[in-house]
Amino acid sequence: MKVKYSFNSFFYDLMGVFYFNREKYSPRAALLDFIPDSPIRVLDICAGTGTNSLVIAKSRKQVKVTALDLSGDMLKIADKKCQKAKIDNVELLAADACNICLPDNLFDVVLISLVLHEVESDVKKAILYEAKRVSKRNGCIIVVEWEQPKKFLQKIMFSTIKVMEPKGFTQFLHADLTAFFNKHCLITVKKQSCDYTQVLMLSKVEHQIVS
């Protein structure tokens, strides 16, 4: 079972320019609020061109990030970014998010950013299963997903996203994600709304260790 995307690498990076250009309200700023600067391990599932991985690695020098993606083209771009920025705490891994070739209980934080809306129900289930498997018992899973904006101009901008997304996107967009994750044995510990997105911190247990 392999994850397939509708976005190419060019559009993937343009999202940051057009949708996440207000730093204070960017989901990437929220990620940093959720991830401490301590010697922990972070797995970025379906990392694409590594934008989130680099943001974390630059701002959290003690964190070791593993950027996982099935696309070799995406990872090549990520590698060039790491070299240009002289980042040495990011490891690139070519692997399927539905069958991660890594041991259980390895990561303190697992990131799944703008992925779940792209895939079918069985693939969502497989990705979340793998995320839970490779995360530590007292670790957390952070999910970034689209959220319908309320401001008029942002609604216009968001219409482009809606056109490009696969079938079933609107249904997932309006779904109760807290209830959705509960069905997958995940508890929502924290949620933050950002521009066009929401960032959720999930836990396999009832208390939060990473903060």
Secondary structure, DSSP 8 states (H G I E B T S, - for coil): -----S--HHHHHHHHHHTS--GGG-HHHHHHHHS-SSS-EEEEET-TTSHHHHHHHHH-TT-EEEEEES-HHHHHHHHHHHHHHT--SEEEEE-BTTB--S-SS-EEEEEEES-GGGS-HHHHHHHHHHHHHHEEEEEEEEEEEE----SHHHHHHHHHHHHHS-TTHHHHHTS-HHHHHHHTT-EEEEEEEETTEEEEEEESSSS----
